[in-house]
Amino acid sequence: MDDEMAILDGLRRQLRKRFNVLTANGGAEALELMKSEPVSVVVSDMRMPQMNGATFLSHVRSLYPNVVRILLTGQADTQAAIAAVNEGQIYRFLTKPCPPEVLLEEIGSAVELNRLVTAEKELLGTTLRRTVEALTATLSLAQPAAFGRAVRITRTVSELAEALGIEESWELEVTAMLSHLGAVTLPPNVLQKLDTGRPLNEEEAEMADRVPEVSRKLVSAIPRLEGVAEAIAWQQVRFDGRMAPPAAPRGPDLPLAARILRAATDFELGKSQRPSVHDTLTAMSGDAGAYDPCVLEALIGLHGDGELHDEPQEVDIDELEPDMVIFDDIFTTDGVMLVSRGTVVTDSLILRLENYISQDRVGRRMRVQG
């Protein structure tokens, strides 16, 4: 991007044999262009009307963090360019006049960097998330109450991420799913109390309080999930920091995933303890210091009308389909929980239910949503 059309035309001619080139006459025009055109690399001149190159690239970094940024400068702008590099706003700065072969090489390197960053995001956002989902689905077979609760909380976290305009929500959802791993250490009667919102005695409460730390230790051993482990560690910390350990972050310093997870967890607990969603949100609003105000506002916006789901429908096992949601806890004939409410139906879950039905240990009909 440059304010001189002749320079833009020259750059376009040099680059179009290898790259798809888009040009703009200023920062505002370029930002508008990027709303509708996918971009891997941005090259900007330092001196432009209204918005200099460093400021423009700072906006690009904020709006499109995966886009690689290159700054073209004259000799007089070198110090400003160095400052921009030190602030982490750009990938390279090149002095003018820049030989075409140098510019081509640097843009080629930037395109490759963008490809690697995008691939990493794909790994974290898709492959790793799918692995985590497989892990939690397997564990849910052993502890359906705990992991059914995790699924319900994760669903609320996903809704909050969308309401807050968070585009890359994989880390929030993975945090919610893995935050209950430590629940495998809890006895069935304690899990049942947690699931139904019944009060715990002192010993049981101590067991439940240890779950986040157990979960954090398990997750911290997984590569690339350091941020998830940190959020799990601080999920019980209040936004205002009241009664928090001295070393705990508070307010905006709390990981966003921890702030959202706290609100989603308390919302799920409140629904099991109080007669209505409205009562739960009223209670949470009365203790507003516990929550990030933006997160609490988003939660109220999502569920303030008290309507959480579509009406359930009763179906036969033969009518079950993947992605339906189990509406009620499903117990075997001898009183063992087999599937927790809120569990998303999968092919493996259908197979498991069919196996129990064949032994007359579960009824054929159940209520679902979706």
VOBA-1610 file (N, C-alpha, C; in pm, whole numbers, padded with zeros to 5 digits, always signed):
BEGIN
Met+00085-00117+00000Met+00000+00000+00000Met+00089+00123+00000Asp+00057+00224-00083Asp+00139+00344-00092Asp+00049+00456-00141Asp+00086+00582-00109Asp+00005+00695-00151Asp+00040+00743-00290Glu+00140+00691-00354Glu+00179+00732-00488Glu+00139+00624-00587Met+00046+00661-00678Met-00007+00562-00771Met+00100+00503-00862Ala+00197+00585-00901Ala+00302+00533-00988Ala+00381+00423-00920Ile+00409+00443-00793Ile+00482+00341-00718Ile+00398+00215-00704Leu+00267+00235-00676Leu+00178+00119-00663Leu+00173+00039-00793Asp+00163+00112-00905Asp+00158+00043-01035Asp+00287-00034-01061Gly+00400+00026-01025Gly+00528-00041-01044Gly+00539-00166-00959Leu+00497-00157-00834Leu+00501-00273-00745Leu+00410-00384-00796Arg+00293-00343-00844Arg+00200-00443-00894Arg+00260-00522-01012Arg+00324-00451-01101Arg+00384-00517-01217Arg+00494-00614-01175Gln+00572-00575-01073Gln+00682-00659-01026Gln+00631-00785-00955Leu+00520-00773-00888Leu+00477-00881-00798Leu+00370-00973-00856Arg+00297-00925-00960Arg+00178-00999-01001Arg+00209-01135-01063Lys+00335-01156-01107Lys+00368-01286-01165Lys+00371-01396-01060Arg+00392-01359-00932Arg+00398-01459-00825Arg+00283-01450-00727Phe+00223-01332-00716Phe+00122-01312-00612Phe-00002-01243-00668Asn-00113-01264-00600Asn-00234-01186-00627Asn-00222-01056-00549Val-00213-00942-00620Val-00180-00814-00558Val-00302-00723-00554Leu-00330-00669-00436Leu-00433-00567-00417Leu-00366-00440-00369Thr-00414-00323-00412Thr-00351-00197-00372Thr-00454-00099-00319Ala-00407-00006-00237Ala-00492+00099-00181Ala-00410+00226-00166Asn-00476+00341-00163Asn-00408+00470-00157Asn-00386+00520-00015Gly-00438+00454+00083Gly-00421+00499+00221Gly-00468+00394+00318Gly-00444+00420+00447Gly-00475+00322+00549Gly-00622+00289+00559Ala-00709+00392+00557Ala-00852+00369+00569Ala-00904+00285+00453Glu-00857+00318+00331Glu-00900+00243+00213Glu-00853+00097+00221Ala-00731+00077+00269Ala-00678-00059+00280Ala-00756-00141+00382Leu-00789-00080+00496Leu-00866-00153+00598Leu-01004-00189+00547Glu-01064-00100+00469Glu-01194-00129+00411Glu-01184-00244+00311Leu-01077-00243+00232Leu-01055-00350+00134Leu-01039-00485+00202Met-00970-00488+00316Met-00942-00613+00385Met-01067-00675+00448Lys-01174-00599+00458Lys-01298-00655+00511Lys-01358-00759+00418Ser-01330-00743+00288Ser-01393-00832+00191Ser-01294-00918+00113Glu-01164-00890+00125Glu-01065-00964+00050Glu-00971-01038+00144Pro-00950-01170+00125Pro-00854-01243+00209Pro-00712-01198+00177Val-00635-01170+00280Val-00499-01117+00264Val-00403-01197+00351Ser-00288-01232+00295Ser-00185-01303+00371Ser-00076-01208+00421Val-00038-01109+00338Val+00072-01018+00369Val+00030-00876+00333Val+00067-00780+00417Val+00044-00639+00387Val+00179-00568+00382Val+00204-00492+00275Val+00324-00409+00261Val+00278-00264+00260Ser+00330-00184+00351Ser+00286-00045+00363Ser+00404+00051+00364Asp+00386+00165+00298Asp+00482+00274+00310Asp+00466+00338+00447Met+00573+00399+00496Met+00567+00465+00627Met+00492+00597+00618Arg+00525+00676+00517Arg+00466+00810+00507Arg+00344+00808+00416Met+00229+00832+00476Met+00103+00838+00402Met+00015+00945+00464Pro-00081+00998+00389Pro-00170+01100+00446Pro-00262+01040+00551Gln-00292+01118+00654Gln-00390+01086+00758Gln-00346+00976+00854Met-00284+00870+00806Met-00244+00758+00892Met-00110+00706+00843Asn-00006+00711+00928Asn+00124+00660+00882Asn+00125+00507+00881Gly+00230+00452+00819Gly+00235+00308+00800Gly+00237+00229+00929Ala+00311+00279+01029Ala+00319+00206+01156Ala+00183+00199+01224Thr+00108+00310+01220Thr-00026+00311+01279Thr-00120+00218+01205Phe-00113+00225+01072Phe-00197+00137+00989Phe-00169-00010+01020Leu-00040-00047+01025Leu-00005-00187+01049Leu-00042-00229+01190Ser-00044-00135+01283Ser-00090-00166+01418Ser-00238-00203+01416His-00317-00130+01335His-00460-00164+01320His-00475-00301+01256Val-00393-00330+01155Val-00399-00460+01089Val-00370-00570+01190Arg-00268-00547+01272Arg-00231-00647+01373Arg-00347-00675+01468Ser-00418-00569+01507Ser-00528-00585+01601Ser-00647-00656+01537Leu-00678-00622+01412Leu-00795-00677+01345Leu-00769-00812+01279Tyr-00647-00828+01225Tyr-00613-00949+01150Tyr-00475-00999+01195Pro-00467-01057+01313Pro-00336-01092+01371Pro-00255-01191+01289Asn-00319-01270+01204Asn-00245-01367+01124Asn-00182-01306+01000Val-00224-01187+00962Val-00168-01122+00844Val-00027-01073+00875Val+00070-01108+00791Val+00210-01069+00812Val+00228-00927+00759Arg+00301-00844+00835Arg+00310-00701+00806Arg+00453-00660+00773Ile+00469-00586+00661Ile+00599-00535+00616Ile+00588-00385+00598Leu+00689-00312+00644Leu+00690-00166+00637Leu+00802-00118+00546Leu+00768-00033+00448Leu+00866+00030+00360Leu+00894+00170+00412Thr+01023+00204+00430Thr+01058+00333+00488Thr+01170+00399+00409Gly+01174+00533+00421Gly+01290+00608+00375Gly+01391+00614+00487Gln+01511+00663+00456Gln+01617+00668+00557Gln+01576+00750+00678Ala+01499+00858+00655Ala+01462+00947+00766Ala+01363+00880+00861Asp+01299+00773+00817Asp+01199+00706+00900Asp+01252+00584+00974Thr+01384+00561+00966Thr+01440+00438+01019Thr+01412+00420+01167Gln+01429+00524+01245Gln+01409+00511+01389Gln+01263+00476+01422Ala+01170+00539+01349Ala+01029+00507+01372Ala+01000+00363+01334Ala+01063+00315+01226Ala+01044+00177+01184Ala+01099+00080+01287Ile+01216+00111+01343Ile+01275+00026+01446Ile+01182+00019+01567Ala+01125+00132+01603Ala+01032+00133+01717Ala+00910+00045+01689Ala+00862+00049+01562Ala+00747-00034+01525Ala+00781-00182+01537Val+00903-00220+01494Val+00947-00359+01506Val+00953-00400+01653Asn+01013-00313+01735Asn+01029-00346+01876Asn+00895-00361+01947Glu+00795-00291+01900Glu+00662-00302+01960Glu+00586-00423+01908Gly+00650-00499+01821Gly+00587-00620+01770Gly+00480-00596+01667Gln+00479-00478+01604Gln+00372-00446+01511Gln+00399-00496+01370Ile+00526-00521+01333Ile+00554-00562+01197Ile+00656-00676+01194Tyr+00659-00744+01082Tyr+00749-00858+01061Tyr+00885-00812+01007Arg+00883-00722+00911Arg+01006-00668+00851Arg+00988-00520+00821Phe+01099-00445+00821Phe+01094-00314+00757Phe+01206-00309+00654Leu+01174-00252+00538Leu+01265-00244+00425Leu+01284-00097+00387Thr+01407-00059+00359Thr+01433+00080+00323Thr+01415+00101+00173Lys+01365+00219+00138Lys+01346+00256-00002Lys+01469+00332-00054Pro+01501+00315-00184Pro+01434+00225-00280Pro+01471+00080-00254Cys+01371-00008-00260Cys+01393-00150-00233Cys+01401-00226-00365Pro+01513-00294-00393Pro+01525-00370-00518Pro+01412-00471-00531Pro+01359-00488-00652Pro+01245-00581-00672Pro+01274-00722-00623Glu+01400-00771-00646Glu+01430-00907-00605Glu+01428-00922-00453Val+01468-00817-00381Val+01462-00820-00234Val+01318-00821-00187Leu+01236-00735-00248Leu+01095-00728-00210Leu+01025-00861-00237Leu+01053-00920-00353Leu+00994-01049-00386Leu+01033-01157-00285Glu+01161-01159-00248Glu+01208-01259-00152Glu+01142-01242-00015Glu+01133-01116+00030Glu+01075-01091+00162Glu+00925-01122+00164Ile+00854-01087+00055Ile+00712-01119+00049Ile+00692-01270+00043Gly+00778-01339-00033Gly+00770-01485-00037Gly+00788-01547+00100Ser+00884-01493+00177Ser+00906-01543+00314Ser+00786-01513+00402Ala+00726-01395+00383Ala+00610-01357+00463Ala+00490-01445+00432Val+00471-01477+00303Val+00362-01567+00265Val+00380-01704+00330Glu+00504-01753+00330Glu+00531-01882+00393Glu+00505-01876+00543Leu+00542-01764+00606Leu+00516-01748+00749Leu+00366-01750+00776Asn+00290-01680+00692Asn+00145-01680+00707Asn+00090-01822+00695Arg+00144-01898+00600Arg+00098-02035+00581Arg+00125-02118+00706Leu+00243-02101+00765Leu+00279-02178+00885Leu+00191-02139+01004Val+00166-02007+01018Val+00082-01960+01128Val-00060-02013+01111Thr-00111-02008+00989Thr-00246-02058+00962Thr-00255-02208+00990Ala-00151-02282+00950Ala-00149-02426+00976Ala-00148-02455+01126Glu-00073-02374+01200Glu-00069-02391+01346Glu-00206-02365+01407Lys-00272-02260+01358Lys-00407-02230+01407Lys-00502-02346+01376Glu-00486-02402+01257Glu-00570-02515+01217Glu-00546-02634+01310Leu-00417-02656+01343Leu-00384-02766+01434Leu-00449-02747+01568Leu-00436-02625+01623Leu-00490-02598+01755Leu-00642-02593+01753Gly-00696-02527+01650Gly-00839-02503+01647Gly-00921-02623+01603Thr-00863-02716+01530Thr-00940-02829+01478Thr-00886-02962+01528Thr-00763-02995+01489Thr-00707-03126+01522Thr-00701-03148+01673Leu-00643-03051+01744Leu-00629-03067+01889Leu-00766-03070+01956Arg-00856-02983+01909Arg-00989-02981+01970Arg-01060-03114+01950Arg-01050-03170+01830Arg-01114-03299+01805Arg-01055-03409+01893Thr-00925-03402+01917Thr-00860-03498+02006Thr-00914-03485+02147Val-00928-03362+02192Val-00982-03338+02326Val-01125-03389+02336Glu-01205-03366+02233Glu-01342-03413+02234Glu-01348-03566+02243Ala-01258-03632+02169Ala-01254-03779+02176Ala-01216-03826+02316Leu-01121-03756+02378Leu-01079-03790+02513Leu-01194-03775+02612Thr-01262-03661+02607Thr-01371-03639+02703Thr-01489-03731+02676Ala-01513-03763+02548Ala-01622-03857+02517Ala-01594-03994+02576Thr-01469-04036+02568Thr-01431-04165+02625Thr-01445-04164+02777Leu-01398-04058+02839Leu-01407-04048+02985Leu-01551-04038+03032Ser-01637-03980+02947Ser-01778-03967+02987Ser-01844-04102+03006Leu-01791-04205+02942Leu-01847-04339+02961Leu-01825-04387+03104Ala-01715-04340+03164Ala-01685-04381+03302Ala-01754-04291+03404Gln-01764-04161+03374Gln-01823-04065+03467Gln-01927-03981+03394Pro-02042-04037+03358Pro-02139-03962+03277Pro-02192-03836+03344Ala-02207-03836+03477Ala-02258-03717+03544Ala-02161-03601+03532Ala-02032-03628+03560Ala-01932-03522+03556Ala-01915-03467+03415Phe-01909-03555+03317Phe-01881-03507+03183Phe-02005-03460+03110Gly-02123-03505+03154Gly-02245-03443+03103Gly-02252-03298+03148Arg-02212-03275+03272Arg-02207-03137+03324Arg-02104-03055+03246Ala-01991-03114+03214Ala-01889-03044+03136Ala-01941-03006+02998Val-02020-03095+02937Val-02077-03066+02806Val-02173-02949+02814Arg-02256-02946+02918Arg-02351-02835+02932Arg-02278-02703+02954Ile-02175-02705+03036Ile-02098-02583+03061Ile-02026-02538+02934Thr-01972-02633+02858Thr-01903-02600+02733Thr-02000-02536+02634Arg-02123-02584+02632Arg-02222-02525+02542Arg-02246-02379+02578Thr-02256-02350+02707Thr-02275-02211+02750Thr-02153-02127+02716Val-02034-02183+02735Val-01911-02112+02699Val-01910-02077+02550Ser-01952-02170+02466Ser-01957-02146+02321Ser-02055-02034+02289Glu-02170-02036+02354Glu-02269-01930+02332Glu-02214-01795+02375Leu-02144-01790+02488Leu-02087-01665+02535Leu-01979-01614+02441Ala-01896-01705+02391Ala-01790-01664+02297Ala-01851-01600+02174Glu-01958-01658+02123Glu-02023-01600+02005Glu-02086-01466+02037Ala-02151-01456+02153Ala-02214-01330+02192Ala-02112-01219+02213Leu-01992-01255+02259Leu-01887-01157+02283Leu-01806-01127+02157Gly-01839-01192+02046Gly-01769-01166+01921Gly-01630-01226+01914Ile-01607-01333+01989Ile-01476-01400+01989Ile-01474-01500+01874Glu-01394-01472+01770Glu-01395-01556+01651Glu-01324-01689+01674Glu-01209-01686+01740Glu-01134-01809+01764Glu-01160-01857+01907Ser-01265-01938+01919Ser-01312-01977+02053Ser-01263-02114+02094Trp-01173-02176+02014Trp-01134-02315+02045Trp-01073-02326+02184Glu-00990-02228+02224Glu-00924-02240+02354Glu-01025-02230+02467Leu-01128-02147+02451Leu-01232-02135+02554Leu-01307-02267+02569Glu-01343-02328+02455Glu-01420-02451+02458Glu-01336-02568+02512Val-01209-02573+02472Val-01122-02679+02523Val-01102-02662+02674Thr-01088-02538+02719Thr-01075-02512+02863Thr-01197-02566+02938Ala-01315-02537+02885Ala-01438-02583+02952Ala-01445-02736+02954Met-01409-02799+02843Met-01418-02945+02836Met-01319-03013+02930Leu-01198-02957+02939Leu-01093-03022+03018Leu-01094-02980+03165Ser-01169-02878+03198Ser-01169-02830+03337Ser-01226-02932+03434His-01300-03033+03381His-01362-03133+03467His-01286-03266+03467Leu-01170-03270+03407Leu-01095-03396+03408Leu-01070-03446+03549Gly-01041-03353+03640Gly-01013-03392+03777Gly-01131-03454+03848Ala-01251-03444+03788Ala-01369-03503+03851Ala-01363-03655+03855Val-01274-03716+03779Val-01261-03862+03785Val-01216-03908+03923Thr-01164-03816+04004Thr-01119-03852+04139Thr-01233-03851+04240Leu-01350-03803+04202Leu-01460-03787+04298Leu-01543-03914+04308Pro-01589-03948+04427Pro-01679-04063+04444Pro-01812-04036+04374Pro-01883-04141+04332Pro-02010-04123+04260Pro-02113-04041+04336Asn-02119-04056+04470Asn-02220-03981+04544Asn-02192-03831+04542Val-02064-03792+04541Val-02029-03650+04534Val-02061-03595+04395Leu-02030-03675+04292Leu-02064-03633+04156Leu-02214-03614+04140Gln-02291-03703+04200Gln-02436-03693+04191Gln-02487-03566+04259Lys-02427-03532+04373Lys-02466-03410+04442Lys-02431-03286+04358Leu-02314-03286+04299Leu-02274-03173+04214Leu-02368-03160+04096Asp-02406-03272+04038Asp-02489-03271+03919Asp-02629-03218+03949Thr-02679-03246+04068Thr-02815-03205+04104Thr-02818-03079+04189Gly-02700-03025+04221Gly-02695-02900+04297Gly-02723-02914+04445Arg-02715-03036+04497Arg-02738-03054+04640Arg-02616-03010+04720Pro-02635-02962+04843Pro-02521-02913+04922Pro-02424-03026+04958Leu-02297-02992+04964Leu-02192-03087+05001Leu-02153-03066+05146Asn-02114-03175+05213Asn-02060-03158+05348Asn-01915-03107+05337Glu-01852-03080+05450Glu-01720-03018+05448Glu-01616-03105+05375Glu-01618-03234+05400Glu-01522-03323+05335Glu-01546-03329+05184Glu-01674-03336+05146Glu-01707-03342+05003Glu-01670-03212+04933Ala-01691-03099+05001Ala-01657-02969+04942Ala-01506-02958+04918Glu-01427-03011+05011Glu-01282-03010+04993Glu-01241-03094+04872Met-01307-03208+04852Met-01280-03291+04734Met-01310-03212+04606Ala-01426-03147+04604Ala-01467-03072+04484Ala-01374-02955+04458Asp-01327-02891+04564Asp-01237-02776+04547Asp-01102-02817+04488Arg-01066-02943+04503Arg-00937-02988+04449Arg-00945-03023+04299Val-01065-03032+04245Val-01081-03072+04105Val-01007-02980+04008Pro-01018-02845+04020Pro-00945-02760+03924Pro-00795-02782+03925Glu-00735-02803+04041Glu-00591-02824+04047Glu-00552-02958+03986Val-00633-03061+04011Val-00607-03191+03948Val-00618-03177+03797Ser-00721-03106+03752Ser-00739-03086+03607Ser-00621-03008+03549Arg-00577-02905+03619Arg-00465-02823+03570Arg-00340-02909+03553Lys-00311-02994+03651Lys-00191-03078+03642Lys-00200-03175+03524Leu-00317-03230+03501Leu-00334-03322+03389Leu-00316-03250+03255Val-00373-03131+03244Val-00370-03057+03118Val-00232-02998+03092Ser-00162-02957+03197Ser-00032-02892+03178Ser+00071-02984+03114Ala+00043-03114+03114Ala+00135-03209+03051Ala+00113-03220+02901Ile+00007-03154+02848Ile-00024-03162+02706Ile+00040-03044+02634Pro+00124-03066+02533Pro+00188-02957+02461Pro+00085-02861+02400Arg+00119-02732+02399Arg+00039-02624+02340Arg-00086-02589+02421Leu-00105-02649+02536Leu-00222-02618+02617Leu-00185-02545+02746Glu-00072-02473+02743Glu-00030-02399+02863Glu-00134-02294+02902Gly-00190-02223+02801Gly-00292-02122+02831Gly-00418-02183+02888Val-00454-02301+02840Val-00571-02372+02892Val-00548-02412+03038Ala-00430-02463+03066Ala-00398-02504+03204Ala-00405-02384+03299Glu-00353-02270+03254Glu-00357-02150+03338Glu-00501-02107+03366Ala-00585-02107+03263Ala-00725-02068+03281Ala-00797-02163+03377Ile-00769-02293+03366Ile-00830-02390+03457Ile-00787-02363+03601Ala-00660-02325+03619Ala-00609-02299+03754Ala-00681-02184+03822Trp-00722-02083+03743Trp-00780-01961+03802Trp-00931-01952+03782Gln-00997-02062+03745Gln-01139-02055+03711Gln-01229-02017+03828Gln-01184-02039+03951Gln-01267-02007+04067Gln-01240-01868+04124Val-01145-01795+04066Val-01109-01661+04117Val-01216-01560+04076Arg-01259-01479+04170Arg-01357-01375+04142Arg-01293-01264+04058Phe-01374-01198+03977Phe-01324-01088+03895Phe-01270-00974+03982Asp-01336-00948+04095Asp-01291-00840+04183Asp-01177-00884+04275Gly-01138-01012+04270Gly-01023-01060+04347Gly-01051-01088+04493Arg-01174-01070+04536Arg-01204-01090+04678Arg-01181-01235+04718Met-01110-01256+04829Met-01079-01387+04887Met-00987-01472+04797Ala-00926-01409+04699Ala-00838-01484+04609Ala-00700-01500+04671Pro-00624-01604+04635Pro-00486-01618+04682Pro-00403-01496+04641Pro-00300-01461+04719Pro-00221-01340+04690Pro-00164-01337+04548Ala-00124-01451+04495Ala-00061-01453+04363Ala-00161-01457+04249Ala-00290-01466+04280Ala-00390-01482+04174Ala-00411-01353+04097Pro-00427-01361+03965Pro-00462-01242+03888Pro-00606-01203+03917Arg-00641-01083+03881Arg-00779-01038+03902Arg-00818-00940+03794Gly-00946-00913+03782Gly-00993-00817+03682Gly-00949-00858+03542Pro-00911-00762+03459Pro-00871-00792+03322Pro-00748-00882+03312Asp-00671-00893+03421Asp-00553-00980+03419Asp-00590-01129+03427Leu-00711-01158+03470Leu-00757-01298+03469Leu-00767-01345+03325Pro-00722-01466+03293Pro-00741-01516+03157Pro-00888-01511+03118Leu-00914-01468+02996Leu-01053-01456+02949Leu-01126-01589+02962Ala-01058-01699+02931Ala-01122-01831+02941Ala-01165-01859+03084Ala-01086-01816+03184Ala-01122-01837+03324Ala-01245-01755+03361Arg-01253-01632+03310Arg-01368-01546+03340Arg-01497-01603+03282Ile-01489-01649+03159Ile-01607-01706+03095Ile-01646-01838+03160Leu-01546-01920+03194Leu-01573-02050+03256Leu-01639-02032+03392Arg-01595-01934+03469Arg-01656-01910+03600Arg-01805-01879+03585Ala-01839-01790+03493Ala-01979-01752+03474Ala-02061-01871+03426Ala-02007-01947+03330Ala-02081-02062+03276Ala-02102-02170+03382Thr-02000-02194+03466Thr-02010-02295+03572Thr-02114-02255+03676Asp-02110-02130+03720Asp-02206-02084+03820Asp-02347-02082+03763Phe-02359-02053+03635Phe-02491-02055+03570Phe-02547-02197+03570Glu-02465-02295+03536Glu-02508-02435+03536Glu-02546-02480+03677Leu-02464-02444+03777Leu-02494-02481+03916Leu-02623-02416+03961Gly-02641-02289+03928Gly-02762-02218+03969Gly-02888-02279+03912Lys-02882-02326+03788Lys-03000-02387+03726Lys-03043-02515+03798Ser-02946-02583+03857Ser-02980-02707+03928Ser-03026-02680+04071Gln-03003-02558+04120Gln-03037-02525+04259Gln-03162-02438+04271Arg-03193-02362+04166Arg-03300-02262+04174Arg-03414-02298+04080Pro-03532-02246+04109Pro-03650-02289+04031Pro-03655-02238+03888Ser-03579-02132+03855Ser-03588-02079+03720Ser-03455-02017+03678Val-03439-02003+03548Val-03321-01935+03493Val-03318-01790+03541His-03435-01727+03547His-03442-01588+03593His-03386-01575+03734Asp-03422-01668+03823Asp-03371-01663+03960Asp-03219-01681+03963Thr-03167-01768+03876Thr-03023-01789+03871Thr-02951-01662+03826Leu-02999-01598+03721Leu-02936-01475+03672Leu-02949-01362+03773Thr-03061-01357+03844Thr-03078-01254+03948Thr-02975-01273+04059Ala-02955-01398+04100Ala-02857-01426+04205Ala-02716-01390+04158Met-02683-01423+04034Met-02550-01390+03981Met-02531-01239+03971Ser-02636-01167+03931Ser-02627-01021+03922Ser-02610-00959+04060Gly-02666-01023+04161Gly-02652-00973+04297Gly-02512-00992+04353Asp-02433-01075+04290Asp-02294-01097+04330Asp-02204-01061+04211Ala-02233-00946+04153Ala-02170-00909+04026Ala-02019-00900+04033Gly-01962-00874+04150Gly-01817-00864+04161Gly-01745-00994+04130Ala-01821-01103+04128Ala-01759-01232+04098Ala-01730-01249+03950Tyr-01794-01166+03865Tyr-01790-01192+03721Tyr-01740-01070+03643Asp-01679-01099+03530Asp-01646-00995+03434Asp-01778-00931+03390Pro-01795-00799+03404Pro-01924-00736+03370Pro-01968-00764+03226Cys-01873-00767+03134Cys-01909-00793+02993Cys-01961-00936+02975Val-01900-01029+03045Val-01942-01169+03035Val-02081-01187+03096Leu-02102-01126+03214Leu-02233-01137+03280Leu-02342-01072+03195Glu-02311-00959+03135Glu-02408-00892+03048Glu-02443-00980+02928Ala-02343-01045+02871Ala-02368-01134+02757Ala-02455-01253+02799Leu-02429-01308+02918Leu-02507-01422+02967Leu-02653-01382+02987Ile-02674-01264+03044Ile-02812-01216+03065Ile-02879-01193+02930Gly-02803-01140+02834Gly-02859-01119+02701Gly-02901-01249+02634Leu-02827-01356+02660Leu-02857-01485+02599Leu-02977-01553+02664His-02987-01544+02798His-03086-01625+02870His-03178-01543+02959Gly-03177-01413+02941Gly-03258-01327+03028Gly-03407-01350+03015Asp-03451-01406+02900Asp-03594-01434+02883Asp-03637-01565+02947Gly-03537-01638+03002Gly-03568-01764+03070Gly-03586-01882+02979Glu-03577-01861+02847Glu-03594-01971+02753Glu-03459-02025+02712Leu-03428-02146+02748Leu-03297-02204+02721Leu-03295-02292+02597His-03399-02366+02572His-03394-02467+02467His-03529-02479+02398Asp-03530-02545+02287Asp-03655-02585+02225Asp-03722-02691+02312Glu-03852-02707+02292Glu-03925-02809+02367Glu-03871-02948+02332Pro-03853-03034+02433Pro-03803-03170+02405Pro-03908-03254+02336Gln-03863-03354+02263Gln-03953-03450+02201Gln-03914-03590+02244Glu-04012-03675+02260Glu-03984-03813+02298Glu-03963-03897+02173Val-03853-03974+02172Val-03821-04056+02055Val-03786-04198+02099Asp-03796-04289+02005Asp-03750-04426+02025Asp-03601-04431+01993Ile-03533-04531+02046Ile-03391-04548+02021Ile-03361-04551+01870Asp-03453-04607+01791Asp-03432-04615+01646Asp-03438-04478+01579Glu-03494-04380+01650Glu-03506-04245+01594Glu-03393-04153+01637Leu-03308-04200+01726Leu-03195-04119+01771Leu-03101-04089+01655Glu-03052-03965+01649Glu-02957-03925+01546Glu-02844-03844+01609Pro-02725-03854+01551Pro-02614-03772+01602Pro-02650-03624+01605Asp-02597-03555+01706Asp-02616-03410+01729Asp-02745-03377+01802Met-02836-03476+01822Met-02946-03453+01915Met-02888-03438+02055Val-02965-03379+02146Val-02918-03357+02283Val-03011-03430+02379Ile-02954-03513+02465Ile-03033-03587+02565Ile-03090-03488+02666Phe-03222-03492+02686Phe-03288-03392+02772Phe-03289-03432+02919Asp-03301-03563+02948Asp-03306-03611+03087Asp-03190-03707+03113Asp-03150-03715+03240Asp-03053-03819+03277Asp-03114-03956+03245Ile-03032-04046+03195Ile-03078-04181+03164Ile-03012-04278+03261Phe-03095-04352+03335Phe-03045-04447+03434Phe-03076-04590+03390Thr-02991-04681+03433Thr-03019-04822+03410Thr-03128-04867+03508Thr-03179-04986+03487Thr-03286-05036+03573Thr-03241-05055+03718Asp-03108-05068+03739Asp-03059-05081+03877Asp-03008-04948+03932Gly-03046-04835+03869Gly-03021-04703+03925Gly-02886-04641+03896Val-02810-04696+03803Val-02679-04639+03768Val-02697-04540+03652Met-02642-04418+03669Met-02652-04322+03561Met-02572-04369+03441Leu-02639-04374+03326Leu-02573-04417+03203Leu-02536-04299+03114Val-02628-04203+03104Val-02605-04083+03022Val-02658-03964+03097Ser-02579-03856+03101Ser-02621-03735+03170Ser-02699-03644+03075Arg-02796-03571+03130Arg-02870-03474+03049Arg-02773-03373+02986Gly-02806-03327+02869Gly-02720-03233+02798Gly-02615-03299+02711Thr-02604-03433+02719Thr-02504-03504+02637Thr-02546-03501+02490Val-02453-03471+02403Val-02480-03471+02260Val-02474-03614+02208Val-02573-03653+02132Val-02580-03789+02080Val-02474-03811+01973Thr-02401-03921+01984Thr-02303-03962+01884Thr-02333-04105+01843Asp-02266-04151+01739Asp-02284-04291+01695Asp-02244-04388+01806Ser-02135-04357+01878Ser-02091-04447+01985Ser-02190-04449+02101Leu-02254-04335+02129Leu-02355-04332+02235Leu-02477-04415+02195Ile-02520-04403+02071Ile-02633-04482+02024Ile-02603-04631+02037Leu-02482-04670+01998Leu-02442-04811+02010Leu-02445-04856+02155Arg-02398-04770+02244Arg-02396-04807+02387Arg-02539-04826+02439Leu-02628-04735+02404Leu-02768-04747+02447Leu-02832-04874+02391Glu-02804-04903+02265Glu-02859-05025+02205Glu-02812-05150+02279Asn-02686-05151+02322Asn-02633-05265+02396Asn-02707-05284+02529Tyr-02735-05173+02598Tyr-02806-05182+02726Tyr-02952-05220+02704Ile-03011-05168+02595Ile-03151-05202+02565Ile-03165-05350+02534Ser-03066-05405+02465Ser-03071-05548+02431Ser-03069-05637+02555Gln-03017-05581+02667Gln-03015-05656+02793Gln-03128-05614+02886Asp-03223-05536+02832Asp-03339-05488+02909Asp-03296-05407+03032Arg-03185-05331+03018Arg-03138-05251+03131Arg-03172-05103+03116Val-03224-05063+02999Val-03266-04925+02974Val-03388-04929+02884Gly-03482-04831+02910Gly-03601-04823+02825Gly-03567-04773+02685Arg-03655-04802+02591Arg-03631-04768+02450Arg-03659-04621+02422Arg-03742-04556+02500Arg-03784-04420+02467Arg-03716-04320+02561Met-03687-04205+02506Met-03620-04099+02583Met-03652-03965+02522Arg-03630-03858+02599Arg-03659-03723+02549Arg-03529-03657+02501Val-03539-03592+02386Val-03422-03525+02325Val-03463-03388+02273Gln-03363-03310+02238Gln-03385-03181+02171Gln-03300-03180+02043Gly-03346-03103+01947Gly-03270-03086+01826Gly-03303-03189+01720
//
